Each structure stands twice: as structure tokens, then as C-alpha cells.
Amino acid sequence: MRLLLVRHGQIPPNVLGILDTDEPGPSLTDLGREQARALVTTLADEPLEALWASSLIRTQETLAPTADARSLPIDVLPGLREVRAGSLEGERTHEAHRAYMGTIFAWATGDRDRRMPGGESGHEFFERFEGALAEIAATGVEDAVVASHGAAIRCWSATVEGADQDFLASHPLPNTAIVAVEGGPGAWRMRAWREAPIGQPVPPPDPDADPTGAGA
């Protein structure tokens, strides 16, 4: 099967540099809603059979215009949610950003015993995220869009066959950027990293304003 992992549209914490991973989370900004509408055109030539989103509102709002255009429901899987920030939740300092993304990159390179300050371990993250993807694969669909989150997509994608970990760690994943993978549980393969999908209104990456999506 083929999955298009889409990062959600812009939310206020992405602009303000705040680590915001709690459920249900904020709604999209005006730009985020514009990005969601543009996603319809971005995905126009894709043979989509299903749409999946995390339990955070922003992912569901991101897929809403595409769901309307394709007459497809949005199925929600909690396991697709963002990596929980734990005791860093609500922080906006450089130190908090480094601690959060440093943990993400440690997981991506094999140190899954490391725990987010006050939060989950790498083992716990991969178990829930890969479990959610396995649920999607079990449906038998061949082409699906999965709306998730910056840190979650970057961390998991770095472990996929054909992924360049250094590239993934140093390159941003802006709002509504797309990572395409093929295969199935235990055998996913990287196919494309669309940092700036054609037609998407994506502002320049700002590591101070968007800690979960900006490059290292």
C-alpha cells in the first residue's frame, strides 16, 4: 500500500513557538485553513481511497476540505497524535525546543529507551504510531492520506527503509508537507519527501516559531 503522511496545517502555537501537544489542541489559523483548502488541489491526481487523522483537531480540520471534495469520511486514530511534550508542554524557550527535538532525534537514531522529560519513551511512541499504521494497513486500502504531526512524522520516517536520517534531522517539515511511503508494517519504504508541495501556501521555516517542524 501507499501512504501519504501529511503534516497538519498551521496552528497558533506554530507561529508563537509554543510546544503544544495536548488533546484536543487548537484549531487552524487562517493560513492553516488556506493550506487545508489548497491540499485539495495538491492531492487532486492522487487515487485516494481513505483519509485518516489523529485525535487532535488540527489534523481533522486539515483533511476536511479533501474529505468534502472526495466524499470520503475522516477516520480518527489516537495513535497518530503528536509526540507528547510532557513537562515541556506550553514551553517556548530554546532550551525546551532543543530538549524536545533532541529526544525525537535520539529515538530516530536508535535510543528508544530515552524518555521525553515527563513524557513517553521512544518505545511507547513507536508502539502506538506503528500500531496505528498497522490498523490502516489491515483495512486493505491501497492509497490513503494520513494527517499527523511534525515531530511524529519526522521521527517515524527516519526509521523507514531508504530514509536518510541526516537529511530528515536537518530538513524542515512545514505545515502540509508530505512524506510518501510504500509497503506495509515492518517493510515500509521511503518514496518521497515533499518539503514544499506545489500550490501550498507555506511560509519560510522559522526554527524559533515552529519547533516540531523546523530543521535541526
C-alpha positions in Angstrom: 0.0 0.0 0.0 1.0 3.7 -0.3 0.6 6.2 2.4 0.9 10.0 2.1 1.8 11.3 5.6 0.7 14.9 5.7 1.6 17.3 8.5 -1.4 19.4 9.6 -2.0 23.0 8.6 -0.6 25.9 10.7 -1.9 26.4 14.2 -1.3 29.4 16.5 1.5 27.6 18.6 3.4 27.1 15.3 3.5 30.9 14.9 4.3 31.6 18.6 6.9 29.0 19.1 5.0 27.1 21.7 5.2 23.3 22.3 1.5 22.4 22.2 0.8 18.6 22.0 -2.2 18.2 24.4 -5.5 16.9 23.2 -7.7 18.1 21.6 -5.4 21.1 20.7 -6.1 24.3 18.9 -7.8 24.9 15.6 -6.0 26.0 12.4 -5.1 29.6 11.8 -6.4 31.5 8.8 -3.3 30.4 6.9 -3.8 26.9 8.1 -7.3 26.8 6.7 -6.0 28.2 3.4 -3.4 25.4 3.4 -6.2 22.8 4.1 -8.1 24.1 1.1 -5.0 24.1 -1.1 -4.4 20.5 -0.1 -7.4 19.5 -2.3 -5.5 20.7 -5.4 -2.2 19.2 -4.2 -3.8 15.8 -3.9 -6.1 16.1 -6.9 -4.3 13.5 -9.0 -3.8 11.0 -6.2 -6.0 7.9 -6.3 -7.1 8.2 -2.7 -9.3 5.5 -1.0 -9.3 6.7 2.6 -8.4 9.5 4.9 -7.0 9.1 8.4 -6.3 11.7 11.1 -5.0 11.9 14.7 -7.2 12.7 17.6 -6.0 16.3 17.6 -8.5 18.7 16.0 -5.9 20.3 13.7 -5.4 17.1 11.6 -9.1 16.6 11.1 -9.6 20.2 10.1 -6.6 19.9 7.6 -8.4 17.0 5.9 -11.9 18.4 6.0 -11.8 20.1 2.5 -10.3 17.0 0.9 -12.9 14.8 2.6 -15.7 17.0 1.2 -14.1 17.1 -2.3 -13.7 13.3 -2.4 -16.8 12.3 -0.5 -14.6 10.3 1.9 -15.0 10.1 5.7 -12.2 11.0 8.0 -11.3 8.1 10.3 -9.6 9.0 13.6 -6.8 7.0 15.2 -5.4 8.3 18.5 -2.1 6.6 17.9 -1.3 9.1 15.1 -1.1 12.0 17.6 1.9 14.2 18.2 4.7 13.1 20.5 3.7 14.3 23.9 5.8 17.1 25.2 5.4 16.0 28.9 6.8 18.6 31.3 7.9 20.7 28.3 4.2 21.3 27.3 3.5 25.0 26.8 7.2 26.0 26.8 8.6 28.3 24.1 12.3 28.6 25.1 15.2 27.5 23.0 16.2 25.1 25.8 12.7 23.4 25.7 12.8 23.2 21.9 16.2 21.6 22.0 15.2 19.1 24.7 12.1 18.1 22.8 13.6 17.7 19.3 16.8 16.3 20.8 14.7 13.5 22.2 13.0 12.9 18.9 16.3 12.6 17.0 17.6 10.3 19.7 14.7 8.0 19.2 15.1 8.1 15.4 18.7 7.0 15.6 18.0 4.1 17.9 17.9 5.4 21.5 14.3 4.4 22.3 15.0 4.0 26.0 15.3 7.8 26.3 12.2 9.4 27.7 10.7 12.8 26.9 11.0 14.9 30.1 7.8 14.0 32.0 6.5 12.1 28.9 6.7 9.0 26.8 9.7 6.9 25.8 10.7 6.1 22.3 9.4 2.6 22.7 6.0 3.9 23.7 5.9 6.3 20.7 6.8 3.8 18.1 4.4 1.2 19.5 1.4 3.5 19.3 2.4 5.1 15.9 3.3 1.9 14.2 0.2 0.3 15.7 -2.0 3.0 14.1 -0.3 2.4 10.7 -0.8 -1.3 11.1 -4.6 -0.7 11.7 -4.7 1.3 8.4 -2.8 -1.4 6.5 -5.2 -4.0 7.9 -8.2 -2.3 6.1 -6.8 -3.4 2.8 -6.8 0.0 1.1 -4.1 0.7 -1.4 -3.8 4.5 -1.2 -4.5 6.7 1.8 -3.7 10.0 3.3 -2.6 10.1 6.9 -2.7 13.5 8.6 -0.4 13.6 11.6 2.2 15.9 13.2 5.7 17.3 12.5 7.8 15.5 15.2 5.9 12.3 14.9 6.2 12.0 11.1 9.9 13.0 11.2 10.8 10.6 13.9 9.0 7.6 12.4 10.1 8.4 8.8 13.7 8.4 9.8 13.4 4.6 10.5 11.9 3.7 7.2 13.9 1.8 4.6 15.6 4.2 2.2 15.4 7.2 4.5 18.4 9.4 5.0 18.5 10.1 8.8 20.8 13.1 8.5 18.6 14.6 5.8 15.4 14.1 7.9 17.0 15.5 11.0 18.3 18.7 9.3 15.5 19.5 6.9 12.2 21.0 7.9 8.7 19.6 7.6 6.5 22.6 7.1 2.8 22.6 7.6 1.1 20.4 5.0 4.4 19.0 3.8 4.0 15.4 2.6 6.1 12.2 3.2 5.2 9.3 0.9 5.9 5.7 1.9 5.0 2.3 0.4 4.9 -1.2 1.7 3.4 -2.4 4.9 4.1 -3.0 8.6 7.7 -3.9 9.1 8.5 -3.2 5.5 7.8 0.4 4.8 10.0 2.2 2.1 10.6 5.9 1.6 9.4 7.2 -1.7 9.3 11.0 -1.5 9.9 13.9 0.9 7.8 16.8 -0.4 9.0 19.6 1.8 7.1 22.3 -0.2 4.2 20.7 -2.1 3.2 22.6 -5.3 0.5 25.1 -4.7 0.8 25.0 -0.9 1.0 28.4 0.9 3.9 27.6 3.2 5.9 30.4 4.9 9.7 30.2 5.2 10.7 27.8 8.1 11.5 29.5 11.3 13.1 27.3 14.0 12.1 29.7 16.7 8.4 29.8 15.7 7.9 26.1 14.7 10.0 23.8 16.8 8.4 20.5 15.8 8.7 21.2 12.1 11.9 23.2 11.6 15.3 21.7 10.8 17.9 21.0 13.4 
